[in-house]
């Protein structure tokens, strides 16, 4: 979990979902996977033989939700997101319990998005209807590729044909569908990538999240690259594949509303992710989950215990977090800039001014003059030139 399209009409407030002011989102981390992918550096464990442990974790997540609700007080529920790991392996009755309890504790002002990440294996696709019945209305499918050789390289446990079958079932069960794809794989050419994007579009997805393959040193891929077993594409090819991504999806009517997320229209955007990128509050439930809460003492950053047993014991002891920090106001503002500049909306100029930045001189003025960011309607956003270089832009802006 990394051209701008036309800037949204109207102010950013016009795009805020109903009830976002003072609202709270919920992220649930389910760490179990049938297989751990060689590129993954998330907090995950193998699924096999852990039935009793999983039941205990599901109850701990509910207990944690109850306890955190007492800390934050009355709020409107903005969204729920089940991530992982592989939350499509989560028992549907456990999913339903979280959805039901969250809505009871934080009554929403309107219908909310309930997203769940899923793998397109035949076994998991058979659970889609039950997950929809549990309250999930948006499925984010980790297809990653429609090429069997690429899927094998990526360590996926589904075939391209399984993915197509799962997509058909998902389309009948859920009102919203998103697909994750990975590009810049070794040996992948421009024509190959265009074909994969076209397949995703032909299958009717309204939301596409294309991610460039990132090599983390702690992963199996990181170790393989370090010993010279293979190498990722060079920077020029990776940049060309990025441009192909932007051009293909834009031509199909998709807007890159965030660096790695493209939606067919405003309604197809992920409201949960937008809530987070806009600096909204959210509870992190489950092992290793991050959260952000605005309380009387300030903006609070939390990280839950990573190990499942530690998390379950921590919840029982009313100490679910390995880390809990009251952010310095400047750090909180910088975090909002780091997140907000990923989106097409950008951030309010007033936020940058609080950080001592000016449109008349200094770092912000230089970035504006060089065309890496633009100012419109009181907001600063990355441009087509700046987006591919966003890390460098942020470093220049905030260092």
C-alpha positions as CSV (number, residue, x, y, z in Angstrom):
1,X,0.0,0.0,0.0
2,X,2.5,3.8,-4.8
3,X,-1.1,13.0,-14.3
4,X,-3.2,14.4,-11.8
5,X,-6.7,14.2,-13.2
6,X,-8.8,17.4,-13.4
7,X,-9.2,19.0,-10.0
8,X,-12.5,18.2,-8.3
9,X,-15.0,21.0,-8.8
10,X,-15.9,23.0,-5.8
11,X,-14.2,23.0,-2.5
12,X,-12.9,20.0,-0.7
13,X,-15.7,20.3,1.8
14,X,-18.1,19.7,-1.0
15,X,-16.5,16.2,-1.4
16,X,-16.7,15.2,2.3
17,X,-19.1,12.4,3.0
18,X,-22.0,13.3,5.3
19,X,-21.1,13.3,8.9
20,X,-17.3,13.2,8.4
21,X,-16.8,16.1,10.8
22,X,-16.2,14.4,14.2
23,X,-16.8,11.0,12.6
24,X,-14.6,8.0,13.1
25,X,-13.6,5.1,10.9
26,X,-12.6,1.6,11.9
27,X,-9.8,-0.5,10.6
28,X,-9.7,-4.2,11.5
29,X,-6.5,-6.2,10.8
30,X,-7.0,-9.9,10.3
31,X,-3.4,-11.3,10.1
32,X,-4.1,-14.8,8.7
33,X,-3.1,-15.9,5.2
34,X,-3.3,-19.3,3.5
35,X,0.1,-18.5,2.0
36,X,2.5,-15.6,2.7
37,X,3.5,-13.8,-0.5
38,X,7.2,-13.3,-1.1
39,X,6.8,-9.5,-1.6
40,X,4.7,-9.0,1.6
41,X,6.1,-7.2,4.6
42,X,2.8,-6.8,6.5
43,X,2.0,-8.3,9.9
44,X,0.8,-11.8,8.7
45,X,0.9,-15.4,9.8
46,X,0.0,-18.7,8.2
47,X,-3.7,-19.7,8.6
48,X,-3.4,-23.4,9.2
49,X,-4.4,-25.0,12.5
50,X,-5.3,-21.8,14.3
51,X,-9.0,-22.2,14.8
52,X,-9.0,-21.7,18.6
53,X,-6.6,-18.8,18.3
54,X,-8.7,-17.1,15.6
55,X,-11.9,-17.4,17.8
56,X,-10.0,-15.7,20.6
57,X,-8.7,-13.0,18.3
58,X,-12.2,-12.3,16.9
59,X,-13.5,-11.8,20.5
60,X,-10.5,-9.6,21.4
61,X,-11.3,-7.4,18.4
62,X,-14.8,-6.9,19.7
63,X,-13.6,-6.2,23.2
64,X,-11.1,-3.7,21.9
65,X,-13.8,-2.0,19.9
66,X,-15.9,-1.6,23.0
67,X,-13.1,-0.3,25.1
68,X,-11.9,2.2,22.5
69,X,-15.4,3.5,22.0
70,X,-15.5,4.5,25.6
71,X,-12.3,6.5,25.1
72,X,-13.4,8.5,22.1
73,X,-17.0,9.1,23.1
74,X,-20.0,9.6,20.8
75,X,-19.1,9.8,17.1
76,X,-20.7,9.0,13.8
77,X,-19.3,6.0,12.1
78,X,-17.7,6.9,8.8
79,X,-16.6,3.5,7.4
80,X,-15.2,0.1,8.2
81,X,-12.3,-1.6,6.5
82,X,-11.2,-5.2,7.0
83,X,-7.6,-5.6,5.9
84,X,-4.8,-8.1,6.4
85,X,-3.6,-10.6,6.0
86,X,-6.6,-12.1,4.2
87,X,-9.8,-11.0,5.9
88,X,-11.9,-13.0,3.4
89,X,-10.7,-16.0,5.6
90,X,-12.3,-14.3,8.6
91,X,-15.5,-16.2,9.7
92,X,-18.5,-14.3,8.2
93,X,-20.2,-14.4,11.6
94,X,-17.2,-12.6,13.1
95,X,-17.3,-10.0,10.4
96,X,-21.0,-9.5,11.0
97,X,-20.4,-9.1,14.8
98,X,-17.9,-6.3,14.2
99,X,-20.2,-4.5,11.7
100,X,-23.2,-4.7,14.0
101,X,-21.3,-3.6,17.1
102,X,-19.5,-0.8,15.4
103,X,-22.8,0.6,14.1
104,X,-24.4,0.3,17.5
105,X,-21.5,2.1,19.3
106,X,-21.1,4.8,16.6
107,X,-24.5,5.2,14.9
108,X,-23.8,6.4,11.3
109,X,-25.6,9.4,9.8
110,X,-26.1,7.6,6.5
111,X,-25.3,4.3,4.8
112,X,-21.5,3.6,5.2
113,X,-18.9,1.8,3.1
114,X,-17.8,-1.6,4.6
115,X,-14.8,-2.8,2.7
116,X,-13.0,-6.1,2.9
117,X,-9.9,-7.3,1.2
118,X,-10.1,-10.7,-0.5
119,X,-8.1,-13.2,-2.5
120,X,-9.8,-14.7,-5.6
121,X,-9.3,-18.4,-4.8
122,X,-12.2,-20.7,-5.3
123,X,-12.4,-21.5,-1.6
124,X,-12.7,-17.8,-0.6
125,X,-15.0,-16.9,-3.4
126,X,-17.4,-19.4,-2.0
127,X,-17.7,-17.2,1.1
128,X,-18.5,-14.0,-0.8
129,X,-22.3,-14.3,-0.4
130,X,-22.0,-14.9,3.4
131,X,-19.6,-11.9,3.7
132,X,-22.1,-9.7,1.9
133,X,-24.8,-11.0,4.2
134,X,-22.5,-10.0,7.1
135,X,-22.6,-6.4,5.9
136,X,-19.7,-6.0,3.5
137,X,-20.7,-3.9,0.5
138,X,-17.3,-3.3,-1.1
139,X,-14.8,-6.0,-2.0
140,X,-11.2,-5.2,-2.7
141,X,-9.8,-8.1,-4.7
142,X,-6.1,-8.9,-4.6
143,X,-5.9,-10.3,-8.1
144,X,-2.4,-8.9,-8.8
145,X,-2.1,-10.3,-12.3
146,X,-4.1,-12.2,-15.0
147,X,-0.9,-14.0,-16.2
148,X,-0.4,-17.5,-14.6
149,X,3.4,-17.3,-14.8
150,X,3.3,-14.0,-13.1
151,X,1.0,-15.3,-10.4
152,X,3.3,-18.2,-9.7
153,X,6.3,-15.8,-9.5
154,X,4.3,-13.6,-7.1
155,X,3.6,-16.6,-4.9
156,X,-0.2,-16.3,-5.3
157,X,-2.4,-19.3,-4.7
158,X,-4.9,-18.7,-7.4
159,X,-4.8,-19.0,-11.2
160,X,-6.0,-16.4,-13.7
161,X,-9.1,-18.6,-14.4
162,X,-9.9,-18.8,-10.7
163,X,-9.7,-15.0,-10.6
164,X,-12.2,-14.6,-13.4
165,X,-14.6,-17.0,-11.7
166,X,-14.2,-15.2,-8.4
167,X,-14.8,-11.8,-10.0
168,X,-18.1,-13.2,-11.5
169,X,-19.2,-14.3,-8.0
170,X,-18.1,-11.0,-6.5
171,X,-20.1,-9.0,-9.0
172,X,-23.3,-10.8,-8.0
173,X,-22.6,-10.4,-4.2
174,X,-21.3,-6.8,-3.8
175,X,-22.3,-3.4,-5.1
176,X,-18.7,-2.1,-5.2
177,X,-15.6,-3.9,-6.6
178,X,-12.0,-2.8,-6.6
179,X,-9.0,-4.7,-8.0
180,X,-5.3,-4.6,-6.9
181,X,-2.7,-5.2,-9.6
182,X,1.1,-5.4,-9.4
183,X,3.3,-4.1,-12.2
184,X,7.0,-3.6,-12.9
185,X,7.6,-7.3,-12.4
186,X,10.8,-8.8,-13.9
187,X,10.3,-9.6,-17.5
188,X,7.1,-7.6,-17.8
189,X,6.8,-5.6,-21.0
190,X,4.7,-2.6,-21.9
191,X,2.3,-4.7,-24.1
192,X,1.9,-7.3,-21.2
193,X,0.9,-4.6,-18.8
194,X,-1.5,-2.9,-21.2
195,X,-3.2,-6.2,-21.7
196,X,-3.6,-6.8,-18.0
197,X,-5.1,-3.3,-17.5
198,X,-7.5,-3.9,-20.4
199,X,-8.6,-7.2,-18.9
200,X,-9.4,-5.5,-15.6
201,X,-11.4,-2.8,-17.4
202,X,-13.3,-5.4,-19.5
203,X,-14.3,-7.2,-16.3
204,X,-16.1,-4.1,-15.1
205,X,-14.1,-2.9,-12.1
206,X,-15.0,0.6,-11.1
207,X,-11.9,1.0,-8.9
208,X,-8.3,0.0,-9.8
209,X,-5.3,0.1,-7.5
210,X,-2.1,-0.5,-9.5
211,X,1.0,-0.9,-7.4
212,X,4.6,-0.9,-8.6
213,X,6.4,-4.0,-7.2
214,X,8.4,-2.8,-4.2
215,X,11.3,-4.8,-2.9
216,X,11.6,-4.7,0.9
217,X,14.8,-6.1,2.4
218,X,13.0,-8.2,5.0
219,X,10.9,-10.2,2.5
220,X,11.7,-13.3,0.5
221,X,11.9,-11.1,-2.6
222,X,14.3,-8.7,-0.8
223,X,16.6,-11.6,0.0
224,X,16.4,-13.0,-3.5
225,X,17.4,-9.6,-5.1
226,X,20.2,-9.2,-2.5
227,X,21.8,-12.4,-3.5
228,X,21.4,-11.6,-7.3
229,X,18.7,-14.2,-8.1
230,X,16.8,-11.7,-10.1
231,X,16.5,-7.9,-10.5
232,X,13.5,-5.6,-10.9
233,X,13.0,-3.6,-14.1
234,X,15.3,-0.6,-14.5
235,X,14.0,2.9,-13.6
236,X,13.3,3.9,-17.2
237,X,11.0,0.9,-17.8
238,X,9.3,1.3,-14.5
239,X,8.6,5.0,-15.3
240,X,7.2,4.0,-18.7
241,X,4.9,1.4,-17.1
242,X,3.7,4.1,-14.7
243,X,2.9,6.4,-17.6
244,X,1.1,3.6,-19.4
245,X,-0.9,3.1,-16.2
246,X,-2.0,6.7,-16.0
247,X,-2.7,7.0,-19.7
248,X,-4.7,3.8,-20.1
249,X,-6.9,4.3,-17.0
250,X,-7.5,8.0,-17.8
251,X,-8.5,7.1,-21.4
252,X,-11.0,4.6,-19.9
253,X,-12.6,7.4,-17.8
254,X,-10.8,6.7,-14.5
255,X,-9.5,9.5,-12.3
256,X,-6.3,9.1,-10.3
257,X,-7.8,10.5,-7.1
258,X,-4.8,9.2,-5.2
259,X,-1.3,8.2,-6.2
260,X,-2.1,4.5,-6.5
261,X,-5.9,4.6,-6.7
262,X,-8.1,5.2,-9.7
263,X,-11.9,5.5,-9.7
264,X,-14.4,5.6,-12.5
265,X,-16.3,8.4,-10.7
266,X,-16.5,10.1,-7.3
267,X,-19.0,7.4,-6.0
268,X,-16.4,4.7,-6.8
269,X,-13.7,6.2,-4.6
270,X,-12.9,4.4,-1.3
271,X,-14.5,6.6,1.3
272,X,-12.6,4.8,4.1
273,X,-9.2,5.6,2.5
274,X,-10.3,9.2,1.8
275,X,-11.3,9.6,5.4
276,X,-7.8,8.5,6.5
277,X,-6.0,10.6,3.8
278,X,-8.0,13.7,4.8
279,X,-6.7,13.3,8.4
280,X,-9.9,11.8,9.9
281,X,-9.9,9.8,13.1
282,X,-9.9,6.0,12.9
283,X,-9.6,3.2,15.4
284,X,-7.1,0.4,14.6
285,X,-8.3,-3.0,15.8
286,X,-6.3,-6.2,15.6
287,X,-2.6,-7.2,15.8
288,X,-0.3,-4.4,14.6
289,X,-3.1,-2.1,13.6
290,X,-2.5,1.6,13.5
291,X,-5.0,4.2,14.7
292,X,-5.5,8.0,15.1
293,X,-7.7,9.6,17.6
294,X,-8.3,13.3,18.4
295,X,-9.0,13.6,22.1
296,X,-8.8,16.3,24.7
297,X,-5.1,15.7,25.1
298,X,-4.4,16.1,21.4
299,X,-3.9,13.9,18.3
300,X,-3.1,10.4,19.5
301,X,-1.2,7.8,17.4
302,X,-1.6,4.2,18.4
303,X,0.0,0.9,17.2
304,X,-1.4,-2.3,18.6
305,X,0.8,-5.2,19.7
306,X,2.0,-7.1,16.7
307,X,2.0,-10.7,18.0
308,X,-1.5,-12.2,18.2
309,X,-1.1,-13.5,21.8
310,X,0.3,-10.2,23.0
311,X,-2.6,-8.3,21.4
312,X,-5.2,-10.6,23.0
313,X,-3.6,-10.4,26.4
314,X,-3.2,-6.6,26.0
315,X,-6.9,-6.2,25.2
316,X,-7.8,-8.2,28.3
317,X,-5.5,-5.9,30.4
318,X,-7.0,-2.8,28.7
319,X,-3.5,-2.2,27.1
320,X,-3.9,-3.2,23.5
321,X,-1.2,-0.9,22.2
322,X,2.5,-1.4,21.9
323,X,2.8,2.3,21.2
324,X,0.6,5.2,22.2
325,X,1.9,8.7,21.5
326,X,0.4,12.2,21.8
327,X,1.6,13.8,18.6
328,X,3.3,17.2,18.7
329,X,0.9,19.6,16.8
330,X,3.6,20.2,14.2
331,X,4.1,16.4,13.7
332,X,0.3,16.0,13.3
333,X,0.2,18.8,10.7
334,X,3.1,17.2,8.8
335,X,1.4,13.9,8.8
336,X,-1.7,15.5,7.3
337,X,0.5,17.0,4.6
338,X,2.2,13.6,3.9
339,X,-1.2,11.9,3.5
340,X,-3.2,14.7,1.9
341,X,-0.7,15.4,-0.9
342,X,-1.2,11.8,-2.1
343,X,-4.7,12.8,-3.2
344,X,-6.0,14.9,-6.1
345,X,-7.6,17.2,-3.5
346,X,-4.2,18.1,-1.9
347,X,-4.2,20.1,1.4
348,X,-5.4,23.5,2.5
349,X,-2.8,26.3,2.0
350,X,-3.6,27.3,5.6
351,X,-2.1,23.9,6.8
352,X,1.1,24.6,5.0
353,X,1.2,28.2,6.3
354,X,0.9,26.8,9.9
355,X,4.1,25.0,9.1
356,X,5.8,28.3,8.2
357,X,5.6,27.8,4.4
358,X,4.8,30.6,2.0
359,X,3.7,30.9,-1.6
360,X,5.9,34.0,-1.9
361,X,9.3,32.6,-0.9
362,X,11.1,29.5,0.3
363,X,10.4,25.8,-0.4
364,X,6.7,26.0,-1.2
365,X,7.3,28.9,-3.6
366,X,10.1,27.0,-5.3
367,X,7.9,23.9,-5.8
368,X,5.1,26.0,-7.2
369,X,7.5,27.8,-9.6
370,X,9.0,24.6,-10.8
371,X,5.5,23.1,-11.5
372,X,5.7,20.2,-9.0
373,X,2.7,21.5,-7.0
374,X,-0.1,23.9,-7.9
375,X,-2.3,26.2,-5.9
376,X,-6.1,26.3,-6.7
377,X,-9.0,27.5,-4.6
378,X,-7.0,27.7,-1.5
379,X,-5.5,24.2,-1.8
380,X,-2.1,22.9,-2.8
381,X,-1.9,19.7,-4.8
382,X,0.8,17.7,-6.6
383,X,0.8,18.2,-10.4
384,X,1.3,15.6,-13.2
385,X,5.0,16.4,-12.9
386,X,5.1,16.2,-9.1
387,X,3.1,13.0,-8.6
388,X,5.7,10.5,-9.9
389,X,8.3,12.3,-7.7
390,X,6.0,12.7,-4.6
391,X,8.5,11.3,-2.1
392,X,11.1,13.9,-3.2
393,X,8.5,16.7,-3.3
394,X,7.4,15.9,0.3
395,X,11.0,15.7,1.4
396,X,11.7,19.1,-0.2
397,X,8.6,20.6,1.3
398,X,8.9,19.3,4.9
399,X,12.7,19.0,5.4
